[in-house]
Amino acid sequence: MPTPDDVRVYNAAGFGRAIRHFREQAGLTQAQLAGRVGVHRSYLAEIEAGKLSEQTRRIIALLKAADARIVVTRADW
């Protein structure tokens, strides 16, 4: 069941919103999160701003074609 903290992803902007939301909840800066996964901070900033990368474009297209969406929720791991 969705919680108020869940972020629904319908497009690149929603994907970026979800990443930013949970990064901020974790108390991380963009540089800290980017460093944890080995990407440049500017790349993370583009994702959070909703810039549509080729990977994001394909994922969104696959979801739309399947009449589906992603709901991002806090993990309990």
WOFEN-V715638 format. One record per residue. N is the residue number from 1. PSI is psi in whole degrees, -180 to 180 (* if undefined). Layout:
BEGIN
n:N psi:PSI
n:N psi:PSI
END
This chain:
BEGIN
n:1 psi:132
n:2 psi:146
n:3 psi:166
n:4 psi:-19
n:5 psi:-8
n:6 psi:149
n:7 psi:122
n:8 psi:136
n:9 psi:115
n:10 psi:-19
n:11 psi:-178
n:12 psi:-37
n:13 psi:-41
n:14 psi:-37
n:15 psi:-47
n:16 psi:-40
n:17 psi:-41
n:18 psi:-46
n:19 psi:-48
n:20 psi:-45
n:21 psi:-51
n:22 psi:-29
n:23 psi:-47
n:24 psi:-40
n:25 psi:-32
n:26 psi:-6
n:27 psi:29
n:28 psi:147
n:29 psi:168
n:30 psi:-41
n:31 psi:-40
n:32 psi:-47
n:33 psi:-44
n:34 psi:-42
n:35 psi:-36
n:36 psi:-30
n:37 psi:1
n:38 psi:34
n:39 psi:162
n:40 psi:146
n:41 psi:-37
n:42 psi:-32
n:43 psi:-45
n:44 psi:-41
n:45 psi:-40
n:46 psi:-42
n:47 psi:-48
n:48 psi:-28
n:49 psi:-5
n:50 psi:15
n:51 psi:133
n:52 psi:102
n:53 psi:168
n:54 psi:-40
n:55 psi:-46
n:56 psi:-41
n:57 psi:-45
n:58 psi:-43
n:59 psi:-46
n:60 psi:-42
n:61 psi:-42
n:62 psi:-44
n:63 psi:-46
n:64 psi:-42
n:65 psi:-28
n:66 psi:9
n:67 psi:49
n:68 psi:170
n:69 psi:165
n:70 psi:138
n:71 psi:117
n:72 psi:129
n:73 psi:158
n:74 psi:132
n:75 psi:152
n:76 psi:25
n:77 psi:*
END
